[in-house]
Amino acid sequence: MKRIVILGGGYGGVLTAKKLAKKLKNNKDIEIKLIDRNPYHTLLTELHEVSANRAPEDSIKIDLKKIFAGLKVDVVLDEISNVDFQGKKLTSEKAVYEYDYLVIGTGSKPTFFGIPGAEENTFSFWSYDDAVALKRQIRDMFTQAAKEKKPEVRRSMLTFVIVGAGFTGVELVGEMAEYREELCKEFFIDPKEVRLIVADMAPKILPILPEKLIRKAEAHLRKLNVEIVTGAKITEVGKGSVALGENNVVAANTIVWTAGVEGSELVGKLDVQQQGRKRIVTNEHLESVDHKNVYVVGDNIFYIVEGEQRPVPQMVENAELAAPLIAGNIVADINGTAKKAYKPAFHGTMVSIGSRYGVANVGLPNKMFMLTGFMAMFAKHMINIYYLSGVAGFNKVWTYMMHEFFHVENRRSFVGGYFSKRSPNFWIVPLRMLLGGMWLYEGIDKLRKIIDQGWSKIFLIPAAPYLKDATSAASEAVSNVKETVDAQSAASAVDTAKEAVSALPVPKFIYNISNWFMDLLFYKPDGNYTFLAKWFQLGMVCAEIIFGILLIVGLFTALSSIATIGMAVMIWTTKMAATEMLWYVAAAIACIGGSGSVFGLDYYVLPWLKKQWKKIPLVRRWYLYTD
């Protein structure tokens, strides 16, 4: 029996275990064990979403038992305190685990560079618990500040400093900038009172990115009213203050440390060669140079690829690329075949700045593309979905899509609120456009007849019924049905008769009221049409065209839907409505509830109109508005 132990349930550990389980699923002489102190895998790249209340807390956790359901991987919850490489065993307070092959993927922890007070007086940001603690701290500060009377104390409560302007710090401060708007509204605090500062000792933020993208990131941060402090030597962190340079001491109750990482505490104690902040030196097969059959994955790797000057980066893609290679090399060693060298081809980096904007430098090693805004965020989400599909399949991909696109509030998604299930109108978009297209088609068709036959030709109003006997009147009505929006085909006398049978019935008293109204406005004493009848017909045709267009583009959809119902009712009262008219009415009713807020101009126009409406003194005085 060959025993493979994977230490750590991070990105690298999880992927290595899955790859091994699939490659060795038919080998009964293999035992795969994954050990971690937590029962879940944490999506570390999404911590900022939890801290700023964009995603629910459990959205960044995946149950390890779920990940390995049906796979030959034994998940063990334990915290390893020592590794005996000579005896090939791992030790914890409660057990000893023997191995033939060991994969170390215990990840990293924050490093404080020996700065006085940094570890004691800051919030670290490198785990699920860190994200939840910071989320509560942010809300607590707003809660207390709303009641605080002393200006200097209140100012300190509403000042948030993020130390470290790399990917983690920038993503966090960008997310907090959006969250600030929600909290200020909830606690009645002026957003100008809230300071968000991102600071770094480096001369610029996001130094790994091209200069063009750095400038765009800085511009967007400033647009979000984030203060950027670079080139600041952080000399000390006190309780409630941080020194950002010699003459810039900032009073802040919330200081978050994202300035750098080093290998985990366990890695620091191991008897292995290390470089670069507790990273284990490996050979080209990602084995420890000191101990054969001990592999290293993820952030713990220190390996310089041939032709490069720097070690492989500590980022998720490094773990994603290293995991299958390590799994393959372990299988190769078991089978006695040749191992492969690690030659990663990284596809770039990306950073989100809030929920709706990002910058990315992605592509192939010899051809990179710079993306900003929508495309950068799209790329990031697609990469996350790709990773999740390999870890927990459809289940986690669906959950991710729910909290990123469909369950968002306050339009905190890169697609705004278009897909939000808070409004079910997303599914009505095809119906709205079809309804608008049908009305537009009917209106254009009638307008063409007016142009061809003269605008005085009347086909929307039946002839005066008192000039004909019942049979001829019915025949005339049926003929007119053919010309309305609801009559679709009537080419012969037989078809006309069929239409008469399918026309919607009208109660006698309603029909009498309709006749009285038309007698008053549309008929002369001799039975001919009045001038008003001609204009009414032209107005109806124009209304069909206008409301059809409004429904298609999603502008004032509620009013347009109600108006089309009104037109349908008018046609019905004249006994000119076939049964198809019921479809028009039902579709219009479904579209009343704000269907234009999804892929429509109402999404932009109505919020603007509401703001203008609330500025009117009479409206504010009588509360004639909605929130």
C-alpha positions as CSV (number, residue, x, y, z in Angstrom):
1,M,0.0,0.0,0.0
2,K,1.4,3.4,-1.1
3,R,0.3,6.2,1.2
4,I,0.1,9.7,-0.2
5,V,-0.5,12.6,2.3
6,I,-1.4,16.1,1.1
7,L,-0.9,18.7,3.8
8,G,-3.2,21.7,3.3
9,G,-6.6,22.2,1.8
10,G,-5.8,25.3,-0.2
11,Y,-5.8,25.7,-3.9
12,G,-2.8,23.6,-4.5
13,G,-3.7,20.9,-2.1
14,V,-7.2,20.4,-3.3
15,L,-6.3,20.3,-6.9
16,T,-3.4,17.9,-6.3
17,A,-5.7,15.5,-4.4
18,K,-8.4,15.6,-7.1
19,K,-5.9,14.9,-9.9
20,L,-4.3,12.0,-7.9
21,A,-7.7,10.6,-7.2
22,K,-8.7,10.6,-10.8
23,K,-5.4,9.2,-12.0
24,L,-5.3,6.4,-9.4
25,K,-9.0,5.6,-9.1
26,N,-8.4,2.0,-10.3
27,N,-5.3,1.4,-8.2
28,K,-6.5,-0.4,-5.0
29,D,-3.0,-0.2,-3.5
30,I,-3.1,3.6,-3.1
31,E,-4.3,5.5,-0.1
32,I,-4.7,9.3,-0.5
33,K,-5.2,11.5,2.6
34,L,-5.7,15.2,2.8
35,I,-5.1,16.9,6.1
36,D,-6.3,20.4,7.0
37,R,-7.3,22.0,10.3
38,N,-10.5,23.4,8.7
39,P,-13.3,21.3,7.2
40,Y,-13.6,23.7,4.2
41,H,-11.6,25.1,1.4
42,T,-11.4,28.9,1.3
43,L,-11.6,31.0,-1.8
44,L,-8.9,33.4,-0.7
45,T,-9.2,35.6,-3.8
46,E,-12.8,36.4,-2.8
47,L,-12.2,37.5,0.8
48,H,-12.8,41.2,0.0
49,E,-16.3,40.4,-1.2
50,V,-17.3,39.1,2.3
51,S,-15.6,41.9,4.2
52,A,-17.4,44.5,2.2
53,N,-20.8,42.7,2.4
54,R,-21.1,42.0,-1.3
55,A,-21.2,38.2,-0.9
56,P,-22.5,36.1,1.9
57,E,-20.0,34.7,4.3
58,D,-20.5,31.0,3.3
59,S,-20.0,31.8,-0.4
60,I,-16.2,31.7,-0.1
61,K,-16.2,28.3,1.7
62,I,-16.5,24.9,0.0
63,D,-16.9,21.8,2.2
64,L,-13.9,19.5,1.7
65,K,-16.2,16.4,2.0
66,K,-18.3,17.8,-0.9
67,I,-15.2,18.4,-3.0
68,F,-14.0,14.8,-2.6
69,A,-17.4,13.1,-2.6
70,G,-17.2,9.9,-4.6
71,L,-13.4,10.2,-4.8
72,K,-10.7,8.1,-3.1
73,V,-9.6,10.9,-0.8
74,D,-9.8,10.6,2.9
75,V,-10.3,14.1,4.4
76,V,-8.7,14.4,7.9
77,L,-9.3,17.4,10.2
78,D,-6.2,17.9,12.2
79,E,-3.4,20.4,12.7
80,I,0.1,19.0,12.1
81,S,2.8,20.3,14.4
82,N,5.9,18.5,13.1
83,V,7.1,16.5,10.0
84,D,9.7,13.8,10.4
85,F,11.2,13.5,7.0
86,Q,13.6,10.6,8.0
87,G,10.8,8.5,9.5
88,K,8.3,9.7,6.9
89,K,5.6,10.7,9.3
90,L,3.6,13.7,10.4
91,T,2.7,14.4,14.0
92,S,-0.2,16.3,15.6
93,E,-1.4,16.4,19.2
94,K,-3.8,13.5,18.6
95,A,-2.3,11.3,15.9
96,V,0.6,10.2,13.8
97,Y,0.3,9.9,10.0
98,E,2.8,7.9,7.9
99,Y,3.4,8.6,4.3
100,D,5.3,7.4,1.2
101,Y,4.7,10.6,-0.7
102,L,4.1,13.9,0.9
103,V,2.7,17.1,-0.7
104,I,3.2,20.3,1.3
105,G,0.7,23.0,0.5
106,T,0.1,24.8,3.8
107,G,0.1,28.2,2.1
108,S,1.2,31.5,3.6
109,K,0.5,33.9,6.4
110,P,0.9,37.7,6.8
111,T,4.4,39.0,7.4
112,F,4.9,42.3,9.3
113,F,8.6,43.0,8.4
114,G,9.4,43.6,12.1
115,I,7.5,46.9,12.2
116,P,6.6,47.8,15.8
117,G,3.0,47.3,16.6
118,A,2.0,46.0,13.2
119,E,1.0,42.5,14.2
120,E,-0.7,43.6,17.5
121,N,-2.7,46.6,16.2
122,T,-3.8,45.7,12.7
123,F,-6.4,43.4,11.2
124,S,-4.8,40.7,9.2
125,F,-6.5,39.7,5.9
126,W,-5.5,36.1,4.9
127,S,-8.3,33.8,6.0
128,Y,-12.0,33.3,6.2
129,D,-12.0,34.3,9.9
130,D,-10.0,37.5,9.0
131,A,-12.7,38.4,6.4
132,V,-15.6,37.9,8.8
133,A,-13.8,39.8,11.6
134,L,-13.1,42.8,9.3
135,K,-16.7,42.8,8.1
136,R,-18.0,43.1,11.7
137,Q,-15.4,45.7,12.5
138,I,-16.4,47.9,9.6
139,R,-20.0,47.8,10.6
140,D,-19.3,48.3,14.3
141,M,-17.3,51.5,13.5
142,F,-20.3,52.9,11.6
143,T,-22.7,51.9,14.3
144,Q,-20.6,53.6,17.0
145,A,-19.7,56.7,14.9
146,A,-23.4,57.3,14.3
147,K,-23.8,57.9,18.1
148,E,-20.4,59.6,18.8
149,K,-20.5,63.3,19.6
150,K,-16.8,64.0,19.8
151,P,-15.5,65.0,16.3
152,E,-12.0,63.6,16.7
153,V,-13.2,60.2,18.0
154,R,-15.9,60.1,15.3
155,R,-13.2,60.9,12.7
156,S,-11.0,58.1,13.9
157,M,-13.9,55.6,13.8
158,L,-14.6,56.6,10.2
159,T,-11.0,56.3,9.0
160,F,-10.0,53.0,7.4
161,V,-6.3,52.4,6.4
162,I,-5.3,49.5,4.3
163,V,-1.5,49.0,4.5
164,G,-0.3,47.3,1.3
165,A,-1.3,48.4,-2.3
166,G,-0.8,45.1,-4.0
167,F,-3.7,43.1,-5.4
168,T,-5.2,42.2,-2.0
169,G,-5.1,45.8,-0.7
170,V,-6.5,47.4,-3.8
171,E,-9.3,44.9,-4.2
172,L,-10.3,45.4,-0.5
173,V,-10.3,49.2,-0.6
174,G,-12.2,49.2,-3.9
175,E,-14.9,47.0,-2.4
176,M,-15.0,49.0,0.8
177,A,-15.5,52.2,-1.2
178,E,-18.7,50.7,-2.6
179,Y,-19.8,49.4,0.7
180,R,-19.3,52.9,2.2
181,E,-22.3,54.2,0.2
182,E,-24.6,51.6,1.7
183,L,-23.4,52.1,5.3
184,C,-23.6,55.9,5.0
185,K,-27.2,55.7,3.8
186,E,-28.1,53.2,6.6
187,F,-26.5,55.2,9.4
188,F,-27.2,58.7,8.1
189,I,-23.5,59.6,7.8
190,D,-22.2,62.0,5.2
191,P,-19.8,60.0,2.9
192,K,-17.4,62.9,3.1
193,E,-16.7,62.0,6.7
194,V,-15.4,58.6,5.8
195,R,-11.8,58.3,4.8
196,L,-10.4,55.3,2.9
197,I,-6.6,55.2,2.6
198,V,-4.5,52.6,0.8
199,A,-0.8,53.0,1.6
200,D,2.4,51.3,0.5
201,M,6.1,51.7,0.9
202,A,6.5,51.0,-2.9
203,P,6.5,54.0,-5.2
204,K,3.3,52.9,-7.0
205,I,0.4,50.6,-6.5
206,L,0.0,47.2,-8.2
207,P,3.7,47.2,-9.3
208,I,3.4,44.0,-11.2
209,L,1.0,45.5,-13.8
210,P,1.9,47.6,-16.8
211,E,2.1,51.4,-16.2
212,K,-1.0,52.1,-18.3
213,L,-3.1,49.8,-16.1
214,I,-1.7,51.3,-12.9
215,R,-2.7,54.7,-14.0
216,K,-6.2,53.5,-14.8
217,A,-6.5,51.8,-11.5
218,E,-5.3,54.9,-9.6
219,A,-7.9,57.0,-11.6
220,H,-10.7,54.7,-10.6
221,L,-9.7,54.6,-7.0
222,R,-9.7,58.4,-6.8
223,K,-13.1,58.4,-8.5
224,L,-14.2,56.3,-5.6
225,N,-12.7,58.9,-3.2
226,V,-9.9,56.6,-2.0
227,E,-6.7,58.3,-0.9
228,I,-3.6,56.8,-2.3
229,V,-0.3,57.1,-0.3
230,T,2.8,55.6,-2.0
231,G,6.5,55.7,-1.1
232,A,5.5,56.0,2.5
233,K,7.9,54.3,5.0
234,I,5.6,52.8,7.6
235,T,7.6,53.0,10.8
236,E,5.1,52.2,13.5
237,V,1.5,51.1,14.1
238,G,0.0,52.2,17.4
239,K,-3.3,51.4,18.9
240,G,-5.6,53.6,16.9
241,S,-2.9,55.2,14.6
242,V,-0.4,54.4,11.9
243,A,2.7,56.4,10.8
244,L,2.7,56.7,7.0
245,G,6.0,58.4,6.7
246,E,7.8,60.7,9.1
247,N,5.1,63.5,9.2
248,N,1.9,61.7,8.4
249,V,0.4,60.0,11.5
250,V,-3.2,58.9,10.7
251,A,-5.6,58.3,13.5
252,A,-7.7,55.3,12.6
253,N,-9.5,52.6,14.6
254,T,-9.3,50.2,11.6
255,I,-6.0,49.4,10.1
256,V,-5.8,46.4,7.8
257,W,-2.5,44.7,7.0
258,T,-2.1,43.4,3.4
259,A,1.5,44.3,2.9
260,G,3.1,40.9,2.4
261,V,3.1,37.2,3.1
262,E,5.5,34.5,4.2
263,G,5.4,30.7,4.5
264,S,3.1,29.2,7.1
265,E,4.4,28.7,10.7
266,L,4.8,25.0,10.1
267,V,6.9,25.5,7.0
268,G,9.2,27.9,8.9
269,K,10.0,25.1,11.3
270,L,10.7,22.3,8.7
271,D,14.2,20.9,8.1
272,V,14.3,21.9,4.5
273,Q,16.2,24.5,2.4
274,Q,14.2,27.7,2.2
275,Q,14.5,31.0,0.5
276,G,12.3,34.1,0.0
277,R,10.2,34.4,3.2
278,K,10.0,30.7,4.1
279,R,9.4,29.1,0.7
280,I,10.7,25.6,0.2
281,V,13.4,25.2,-2.5
282,T,12.4,22.6,-5.1
283,N,13.9,21.0,-8.2
284,E,12.3,21.0,-11.6
285,H,9.9,18.2,-10.6
286,L,8.7,20.4,-7.6
287,E,10.3,18.0,-5.1
288,S,12.2,19.4,-2.2
289,V,15.9,19.5,-2.9
290,D,16.5,17.9,0.5
291,H,14.0,15.1,0.6
292,K,12.9,12.9,-2.2
293,N,9.2,12.0,-2.5
294,V,8.3,15.3,-0.8
295,Y,6.6,17.7,-3.2
296,V,5.7,21.3,-2.7
297,V,2.7,23.1,-4.2
298,G,1.2,26.6,-4.3
299,D,2.7,29.5,-2.3
300,N,5.3,27.2,-0.6
301,I,7.2,26.7,-3.9
302,F,10.6,28.4,-4.4
303,Y,11.6,27.5,-7.9
304,I,13.2,29.6,-10.6
305,V,12.2,28.4,-14.1
306,E,15.1,28.0,-16.5
307,G,15.6,31.3,-18.3
308,E,13.9,33.4,-15.6
309,Q,15.4,35.5,-12.9
310,R,12.6,35.4,-10.3
311,P,10.9,32.4,-8.6
312,V,7.4,31.4,-9.7
313,P,4.9,33.9,-8.3
314,Q,2.7,33.2,-5.3
315,M,-0.6,33.3,-7.0
316,V,-3.5,31.0,-7.6
317,E,-2.5,30.1,-11.2
318,N,0.8,28.8,-9.9
319,A,-1.1,26.3,-7.7
320,E,-3.4,25.4,-10.6
321,L,-0.4,24.7,-12.9
322,A,1.7,22.9,-10.3
323,A,-1.0,20.6,-9.0
324,P,-1.4,18.4,-12.1
325,L,2.4,18.2,-12.6
326,I,2.9,17.0,-9.0
327,A,0.1,14.5,-9.4
328,G,1.6,13.3,-12.6
329,N,5.1,13.0,-11.2
330,I,3.9,11.0,-8.2
331,V,2.0,8.6,-10.5
332,A,5.1,8.4,-12.7
333,D,7.3,7.5,-9.7
334,I,4.8,4.8,-8.6
335,N,4.8,3.4,-12.1
336,G,8.5,3.8,-12.7
337,T,8.2,6.2,-15.6
338,A,9.9,9.5,-16.3
339,K,8.9,12.6,-14.4
340,K,8.2,16.0,-16.0
341,A,9.8,19.3,-15.3
342,Y,7.7,22.3,-14.3
343,K,7.5,24.8,-17.2
344,P,4.5,27.0,-16.3
345,A,3.0,29.3,-18.9
346,F,1.2,32.0,-16.8
347,H,-1.7,33.8,-18.4
348,G,-1.5,37.1,-16.6
349,T,-2.9,38.9,-13.7
350,M,-6.1,40.8,-12.9
351,V,-7.5,42.9,-10.1
352,S,-11.0,44.0,-9.3
353,I,-11.6,47.5,-7.9
354,G,-15.1,47.2,-6.5
355,S,-17.7,45.1,-8.1
356,R,-18.0,46.8,-11.4
357,Y,-14.5,47.8,-12.5
358,G,-11.2,46.0,-12.9
359,V,-7.9,45.9,-14.7
360,A,-6.2,42.9,-16.2
361,N,-3.1,42.0,-18.2
362,V,-3.9,38.6,-19.6
363,G,-3.1,36.4,-22.6
364,L,-0.2,34.2,-23.5
365,P,3.4,34.6,-22.3
366,N,4.4,36.1,-25.7
367,K,1.2,38.0,-26.3
368,M,-0.5,39.8,-23.4
369,F,-3.7,42.0,-23.6
370,M,-4.6,44.9,-21.3
371,L,-8.2,44.9,-20.3
372,T,-10.2,47.4,-18.2
373,G,-13.7,47.8,-16.9
374,F,-16.3,45.3,-18.1
375,M,-13.9,43.0,-20.1
376,A,-11.5,42.8,-17.2
377,M,-14.3,41.8,-14.8
378,F,-15.7,39.3,-17.3
379,A,-12.3,37.7,-17.6
380,K,-11.9,37.4,-13.8
381,H,-15.4,35.8,-13.4
382,M,-14.8,33.4,-16.2
383,I,-11.5,32.3,-14.6
384,N,-13.2,31.8,-11.3
385,I,-15.9,29.8,-12.9
386,Y,-13.4,27.6,-14.6
387,Y,-11.6,26.9,-11.4
388,L,-14.8,26.2,-9.5
389,S,-16.0,23.8,-12.2
390,G,-12.9,21.7,-11.6
391,V,-13.2,21.8,-7.8
392,A,-17.0,21.3,-7.1
393,G,-18.6,21.2,-10.6
394,F,-21.9,22.7,-11.3
395,N,-22.9,23.0,-7.7
396,K,-20.4,25.6,-6.8
397,V,-20.5,27.3,-10.2
398,W,-24.2,27.8,-9.8
399,T,-23.7,29.2,-6.2
400,Y,-21.0,31.5,-7.5
401,M,-23.3,32.8,-10.3
402,M,-26.1,33.3,-7.8
403,H,-24.1,35.6,-5.4
404,E,-22.2,37.4,-8.2
405,F,-25.0,38.0,-10.7
406,F,-28.5,37.0,-9.6
407,H,-28.6,37.8,-5.8
408,V,-26.8,41.1,-5.9
409,E,-28.1,44.2,-4.2
410,N,-27.5,47.9,-5.1
411,R,-26.3,46.9,-8.6
412,R,-23.0,45.6,-7.1
413,S,-22.1,43.4,-10.1
414,F,-20.1,44.0,-13.2
415,V,-23.4,43.7,-15.1
416,G,-25.2,46.1,-12.8
417,G,-28.6,44.9,-11.7
418,Y,-29.6,43.5,-15.0
419,F,-29.6,39.8,-14.0
420,S,-30.7,40.4,-10.4
421,K,-33.4,38.0,-9.2
422,R,-34.5,40.7,-6.8
423,S,-36.5,41.7,-9.9
424,P,-37.9,38.7,-11.8
425,N,-38.3,40.8,-14.9
426,F,-35.2,39.2,-16.5
427,W,-37.4,36.4,-17.9
428,I,-40.0,38.8,-19.3
429,V,-37.6,40.5,-21.7
430,P,-38.3,38.2,-24.7
431,L,-42.1,38.7,-24.1
432,R,-41.7,42.4,-23.8
433,M,-39.8,42.7,-27.1
434,L,-42.2,40.3,-28.9
435,L,-45.2,42.4,-27.7
436,G,-43.5,45.6,-28.8
437,G,-42.5,44.1,-32.1
438,M,-46.1,42.9,-32.8
439,W,-47.6,46.4,-32.1
440,L,-44.9,48.0,-34.2
441,Y,-45.5,45.7,-37.1
442,E,-49.3,46.3,-37.0
443,G,-48.8,50.1,-36.8
444,I,-46.3,50.2,-39.7
445,D,-48.6,47.9,-41.8
446,K,-51.6,50.3,-41.2
447,L,-49.5,53.3,-41.8
448,R,-48.5,51.8,-45.2
449,K,-52.2,51.4,-46.0
450,I,-52.9,55.0,-45.1
451,I,-50.0,56.1,-47.4
452,D,-51.2,53.9,-50.2
453,Q,-54.9,54.6,-50.0
454,G,-55.0,58.1,-48.5
455,W,-55.1,59.0,-44.9
456,S,-58.8,59.6,-45.0
457,K,-59.4,55.8,-45.7
458,I,-61.1,54.4,-42.6
459,F,-60.5,50.8,-41.6
460,L,-60.1,51.0,-37.8
461,I,-63.7,52.1,-37.2
462,P,-66.7,50.1,-38.4
463,A,-69.3,51.7,-40.6
464,A,-72.4,53.1,-38.9
465,P,-74.4,50.0,-38.0
466,Y,-77.8,51.6,-38.3
467,L,-77.3,52.0,-42.1
468,K,-77.3,48.3,-42.7
469,D,-79.2,45.2,-41.8
470,A,-77.7,42.8,-39.2
471,T,-76.2,40.5,-41.8
472,S,-74.4,43.2,-43.7
473,A,-73.3,44.9,-40.5
474,A,-71.7,41.7,-39.3
475,S,-70.0,41.2,-42.7
476,E,-68.6,44.7,-42.5
477,A,-67.4,44.2,-38.9
478,V,-65.7,41.0,-39.9
479,S,-64.1,42.7,-42.9
480,N,-62.7,45.4,-40.5
481,V,-61.5,42.7,-38.1
482,K,-59.1,41.7,-40.8
483,E,-57.6,45.1,-40.8
484,T,-56.9,45.3,-37.0
485,V,-53.9,44.2,-35.0
486,D,-55.6,40.9,-33.9
487,A,-56.8,39.6,-37.3
488,Q,-53.9,37.8,-39.0
489,S,-55.3,36.2,-42.1
490,A,-58.5,36.5,-44.0
491,A,-58.1,36.2,-47.7
492,S,-61.5,34.9,-48.7
493,A,-65.1,35.1,-47.8
494,V,-64.9,31.8,-46.0
495,D,-62.0,33.0,-43.9
496,T,-63.9,36.2,-43.1
497,A,-66.8,34.1,-41.8
498,K,-64.5,32.1,-39.6
499,E,-63.1,35.4,-38.2
500,A,-66.6,36.5,-37.3
501,V,-67.2,33.3,-35.3
502,S,-63.8,33.8,-33.4
503,A,-64.4,37.4,-32.5
504,L,-64.5,38.0,-28.8
505,P,-68.1,38.6,-27.5
506,V,-69.0,42.0,-26.1
507,P,-71.8,42.5,-23.5
508,K,-74.8,44.3,-25.1
509,F,-74.7,47.3,-22.7
510,I,-71.0,47.9,-23.4
511,Y,-71.5,47.6,-27.1
512,N,-74.4,50.1,-26.9
513,I,-72.1,52.5,-25.0
514,S,-69.4,52.1,-27.7
515,N,-72.0,52.8,-30.4
516,W,-73.3,55.9,-28.6
517,F,-69.7,57.2,-28.3
518,M,-68.9,56.6,-32.0
519,D,-72.3,58.1,-33.1
520,L,-71.3,61.2,-31.2
521,L,-67.8,61.6,-32.5
522,F,-67.2,59.6,-35.6
523,Y,-70.4,59.5,-37.7
524,K,-72.2,62.2,-39.7
525,P,-76.1,62.1,-40.0
526,D,-75.7,60.5,-43.4
527,G,-73.5,57.7,-42.0
528,N,-70.2,59.0,-43.4
529,Y,-67.2,59.5,-41.2
530,T,-66.4,62.8,-39.5
531,F,-63.1,64.6,-39.8
532,L,-62.4,63.5,-36.2
533,A,-62.7,59.9,-37.2
534,K,-59.9,60.3,-39.7
535,W,-57.6,61.9,-37.1
536,F,-58.5,59.3,-34.5
537,Q,-57.5,56.5,-36.9
538,L,-54.2,58.3,-37.6
539,G,-53.6,58.7,-33.9
540,M,-54.3,55.0,-33.2
541,V,-51.8,54.0,-35.9
542,C,-49.1,56.4,-34.5
543,A,-49.8,55.1,-31.0
544,E,-49.3,51.5,-32.1
545,I,-45.9,52.5,-33.6
546,I,-44.8,54.6,-30.6
547,F,-45.8,52.1,-27.9
548,G,-44.3,49.3,-29.9
549,I,-40.9,51.1,-30.0
550,L,-41.1,52.0,-26.3
551,L,-41.7,48.4,-25.4
552,I,-38.8,47.2,-27.6
553,V,-36.3,49.6,-26.1
554,G,-37.8,49.2,-22.6
555,L,-38.6,52.9,-22.0
556,F,-41.7,53.7,-19.8
557,T,-42.7,50.1,-20.2
558,A,-45.4,50.2,-17.5
559,L,-47.2,53.1,-19.1
560,S,-46.7,51.6,-22.6
561,S,-48.1,48.3,-21.5
562,I,-51.2,49.9,-19.9
563,A,-51.7,52.0,-23.0
564,T,-51.7,48.9,-25.2
565,I,-54.2,47.3,-22.9
566,G,-56.4,50.4,-23.4
567,M,-56.1,50.2,-27.2
568,A,-57.1,46.5,-27.0
569,V,-60.1,47.3,-24.9
570,M,-61.2,50.0,-27.4
571,I,-61.0,47.5,-30.2
572,W,-62.9,44.9,-28.2
573,T,-65.8,47.2,-27.5
574,T,-66.4,47.6,-31.2
575,K,-66.6,43.8,-31.7
576,M,-63.5,44.0,-33.9
577,A,-61.3,42.0,-31.5
578,A,-60.5,38.4,-32.4
579,T,-59.5,35.9,-29.7
580,E,-55.8,36.6,-30.4
581,M,-56.3,39.9,-28.6
582,L,-56.3,38.0,-25.3
583,W,-52.7,37.2,-25.9
584,Y,-51.9,40.9,-26.4
585,V,-53.6,41.8,-23.1
586,A,-52.0,39.0,-21.1
587,A,-48.5,39.9,-22.4
588,A,-49.1,43.6,-21.6
589,I,-50.2,42.8,-18.0
590,A,-47.0,40.7,-17.5
591,C,-44.9,43.6,-18.7
592,I,-46.4,46.2,-16.4
593,G,-44.2,45.4,-13.5
594,G,-41.1,47.2,-14.7
595,S,-39.9,44.8,-17.4
596,G,-37.9,47.7,-18.8
597,S,-35.5,47.6,-15.8
598,V,-33.8,44.7,-17.5
599,F,-32.0,45.3,-20.8
600,G,-34.1,48.5,-21.2
601,L,-33.8,52.2,-21.0
602,D,-35.9,52.3,-17.8
603,Y,-32.8,50.9,-16.0
604,Y,-31.2,54.3,-16.6
605,V,-34.1,56.8,-17.1
606,L,-36.4,56.0,-14.2
607,P,-33.8,56.4,-11.4
608,W,-32.8,59.7,-13.0
609,L,-36.4,60.9,-13.2
610,K,-37.0,59.8,-9.6
611,K,-34.1,62.0,-8.5
612,Q,-35.4,65.0,-10.4
613,W,-38.9,64.3,-9.1
614,K,-37.8,64.3,-5.5
615,K,-36.2,67.8,-6.0
616,I,-39.6,69.4,-6.5
617,P,-40.5,71.1,-3.2
618,L,-44.2,70.1,-3.3
619,V,-43.2,66.5,-3.9
620,R,-40.9,66.5,-0.9
621,R,-43.4,68.3,1.3
622,W,-46.2,65.8,0.6
623,Y,-43.9,62.7,0.4
624,L,-45.0,62.0,-3.2
625,Y,-42.1,59.7,-4.0
626,T,-40.8,56.2,-3.4
627,D,-37.3,55.2,-2.1
